[in-house]
Amino acid sequence: MPTLDRSGDVFVLDLGDSENRFHPDWLASVHAALDEVERAEGPRALVTAATGKFFSNGLDLDWLGAHGDQHAEYVATVHQLFARVLALPVVTVAAIQGHAFAAGAMLTLAHDVRVMRADRGFWCLPEVDIQIPFTFGMSALIQARLAPQTAHVAMTTGRRYGGAEAVADGIVDQAVAEDAVRSSALEIATGLAGKAGDTLGTIKARMYGPALDVLRSDAPG
């Protein structure tokens, strides 16, 4: 399950050491961690990381298959997570040490900065291959954070991006050695911790207003 620690001015949210799929309990734990980050005062930033082979494999499709009657509520909670991270009034950095697929990849896009492992691991939106269309909220998030042609290719082909390719296409900001992913993210976050506050939150809310409106709407799409 996700855990939240603090290193100086930087909160470190570790998503876990499994596939880190978005089980409802997992989502509740992440939301609770974000509550703590939001309640804190003074300089602060957030690094979201994970341990092991995966950053996150996205939606918990097994849980969804067994709880079809809760589909709309579940998707709304996922949308809420994306919106919270996208508009969080602190600088956020995703430390992508392993595979980031589907909604896990989308979660990285909600962060301000992304650092990815260079030698192994893929960033991928496989929805076209697994026959699950993006919701309107997911589409809005992806298109708000990626260049149009990159979004088009990623969404319509399910291309798997390694670190170098992800940097070249503007999906991530840096690709570094495995043992430098988290430390690089911490360095970036530490340098930007002083930006936290209402002004940053307002800038993000206005910058991503259209995407946030869709993510926060009641219709999951």
C-alpha positions in Angstrom: 0.0 0.0 0.0 1.2 3.6 -0.6 3.2 5.3 2.2 4.0 9.0 2.7 7.3 10.1 4.2 9.1 13.5 4.3 12.7 14.4 3.5 13.3 18.0 4.4 10.8 20.1 2.4 9.8 17.2 0.1 7.0 14.7 0.8 7.7 11.3 -0.8 4.7 9.3 -1.7 5.7 5.7 -2.5 3.0 4.0 -4.4 4.1 0.5 -3.4 6.1 -2.5 -4.6 3.5 -4.4 -6.6 1.8 -3.5 -9.9 0.3 -0.6 -7.9 -3.1 -0.9 -9.6 -5.8 1.5 -8.6 -7.8 -0.6 -6.1 -10.3 1.4 -4.1 -8.3 0.9 -0.9 -5.1 2.0 -2.8 -6.9 5.1 -4.1 -8.1 6.0 -0.6 -4.6 5.7 0.7 -3.2 8.0 -2.0 -6.0 10.6 -1.4 -5.2 10.5 2.3 -1.6 11.2 1.6 -2.5 14.1 -0.7 -4.7 15.5 2.2 -1.6 15.6 4.4 0.4 17.4 1.7 -2.3 19.9 1.2 -2.7 20.6 4.9 1.0 21.2 5.4 2.3 24.8 5.5 5.5 26.4 4.3 7.9 25.3 1.5 7.0 21.8 0.3 6.9 19.7 -2.8 5.8 16.2 -3.7 7.7 13.3 -5.2 5.6 10.3 -6.3 7.7 7.2 -6.6 7.4 3.4 -6.4 9.5 0.4 -5.7 10.2 -2.6 -7.9 9.3 -3.4 -11.5 6.2 -1.1 -11.8 5.5 2.5 -11.2 1.8 1.7 -11.8 -0.2 -0.5 -14.1 -3.3 1.6 -13.8 -6.9 0.6 -13.2 -7.7 -2.5 -11.2 -9.5 -4.3 -13.9 -10.0 -7.5 -11.8 -11.8 -5.4 -9.2 -13.8 -3.6 -11.8 -14.9 -6.9 -13.4 -16.2 -8.0 -10.0 -17.9 -4.7 -9.1 -19.5 -3.6 -12.4 -22.3 -1.8 -10.5 -19.7 0.6 -9.0 -18.0 1.5 -12.3 -19.1 5.1 -12.4 -18.2 5.8 -8.8 -14.8 4.1 -9.3 -14.0 6.1 -12.5 -15.0 9.3 -10.8 -12.6 8.6 -7.9 -9.8 8.0 -10.5 -10.7 11.3 -12.2 -10.6 13.0 -8.8 -7.1 11.7 -8.3 -5.9 13.0 -11.6 -7.5 16.4 -10.9 -6.0 16.7 -7.4 -2.5 16.0 -8.6 -2.8 18.2 -11.6 -3.9 21.2 -9.5 -2.0 20.5 -6.3 -0.6 23.8 -4.9 2.9 22.3 -4.7 5.4 21.3 -7.3 5.0 17.6 -8.1 7.6 15.3 -9.6 7.0 11.7 -10.8 9.9 9.4 -10.3 9.2 6.6 -12.8 11.5 3.8 -11.9 9.5 1.1 -13.7 6.6 0.5 -16.1 3.9 3.1 -16.2 1.0 1.9 -18.2 -2.5 3.1 -18.9 -3.9 5.1 -15.9 -0.5 4.7 -14.3 1.0 6.6 -17.2 -1.8 9.2 -17.0 -1.0 9.7 -13.3 2.6 10.6 -14.3 1.2 13.2 -16.7 -0.7 14.9 -13.9 2.7 15.7 -12.3 4.6 18.9 -13.1 7.9 17.1 -13.8 8.7 13.5 -14.8 12.0 11.6 -14.3 12.2 8.2 -15.9 14.6 5.3 -15.8 16.7 5.3 -18.9 17.7 1.7 -19.5 14.5 -0.3 -18.7 10.8 0.2 -18.3 8.1 1.5 -20.6 5.6 4.4 -20.5 2.6 3.4 -22.5 -1.1 4.1 -23.1 -2.3 0.6 -24.3 -6.1 1.4 -24.4 -6.4 0.9 -28.1 -4.9 -2.6 -27.8 -7.0 -3.7 -24.8 -10.2 -2.3 -26.3 -10.9 0.2 -23.5 -11.6 3.7 -24.8 -10.3 6.7 -22.9 -12.8 8.6 -20.8 -13.4 12.2 -21.7 -11.5 13.1 -18.5 -8.5 10.9 -19.4 -8.4 12.3 -22.9 -8.5 15.9 -21.6 -5.7 15.2 -19.2 -3.5 13.5 -21.8 -4.1 16.3 -24.4 -3.5 19.0 -21.9 0.0 17.6 -21.0 1.3 16.3 -24.3 2.0 17.9 -27.6 -0.8 17.2 -30.1 1.2 14.8 -32.3 2.7 13.0 -29.3 -0.8 12.6 -27.8 -2.2 11.3 -31.1 0.5 8.6 -31.5 0.5 7.6 -27.9 -3.3 7.3 -27.7 -4.0 5.7 -31.2 -1.1 3.3 -31.5 -0.3 2.2 -27.9 3.4 2.8 -28.5 5.7 1.8 -25.8 8.2 4.5 -24.9 11.5 3.8 -23.3 13.3 6.6 -21.4 15.2 8.1 -24.4 12.1 8.1 -26.6 9.9 9.6 -23.9 12.4 12.5 -23.4 12.6 13.0 -27.2 8.8 13.3 -27.5 8.3 15.5 -24.4 6.6 12.8 -22.3 9.2 13.0 -19.5 11.7 15.6 -18.7 14.7 13.5 -17.8 15.9 9.9 -18.3 18.5 8.8 -15.8 20.1 5.7 -14.4 18.0 3.4 -12.2 19.8 4.4 -9.0 19.4 8.1 -9.8 15.6 8.3 -10.5 14.4 9.0 -7.0 17.4 11.2 -6.1 17.1 13.3 -9.3 13.4 13.8 -8.5 14.2 14.8 -5.0 16.7 17.3 -6.2 14.3 18.9 -8.6 11.5 19.0 -5.9 13.8 20.4 -3.3 14.8 23.3 -5.6 11.2 24.1 -6.3 9.7 23.6 -2.8 9.5 27.4 -2.2 6.9 27.7 -5.0 4.2 26.0 -2.9 1.1 28.0 -2.0 -2.1 29.5 -3.3 -0.5 31.4 -6.1 0.9 28.2 -7.6 -2.4 26.5 -7.1 -4.3 29.3 -8.9 -1.8 29.2 -11.8 -2.3 25.5 -12.3 -6.1 25.7 -11.9 -6.3 28.4 -14.6 -3.7 26.8 -16.9 -5.6 23.5 -16.9 -9.1 24.7 -16.3 -10.7 22.9 -19.3 -9.2 19.6 -18.4 -10.0 20.0 -14.7 -13.6 20.8 -15.5 -14.0 17.6 -17.4 -12.2 15.5 -14.8 -14.4 17.0 -12.0 -17.6 16.5 -13.9 -20.1 13.9 -12.8 -20.0 12.1 -16.1 -17.1 9.7 -16.4 -17.5 9.4 -20.1 
